Amino acid sequence: MKIVDRDQIIGSEREVEGPGWTSRRLLLKKDGMGFSFHETIIPAGAELSLWYKHHLEAVYCVAGNGSIEDLATGEVHDIRDGILYALDQHDRHVLRGGTEDMRLICAFNPPVTGRETHDADGSYELVED
């Protein structure tokens, strides 16, 4: 059994930041679960162009608001508490913060190692141990 206290991750090597996002990596590849699990904060007004070409991601919003745009179709979907989106086709997308910071709970497959940051095209490289 694993017990993870998010408050102990804040300020540690498992809290990773980039322009417009903060990711608290609660479970990583080395934890052996077959996926990684993160709490991600997107500040109000942020805009991120992302493409997880090596990972599938499921994202559940637990606070705040924003939107996601599917770049293949141009469709824009509102995000708020209670909305889940799944990037099941390695979807290129733009994630936009709304009027409040968004707090998102995310699962990645394959799991990230914790060293990843977004590349120029918005993806995470596939890092092998």
Secondary structure, 3 states (H helix, E strand, C coil): CCCCCHHHHCCCCCEEEECCEEEEEEECHHHCCCCEEEEEEECCCCEEEEECCCCEEEEEEEECEEEEEECCCCCEEEEECCCEEEECCCCEEEEEECCCCEEEEEEEECCCCCCCCCCCCCCCCCCCC
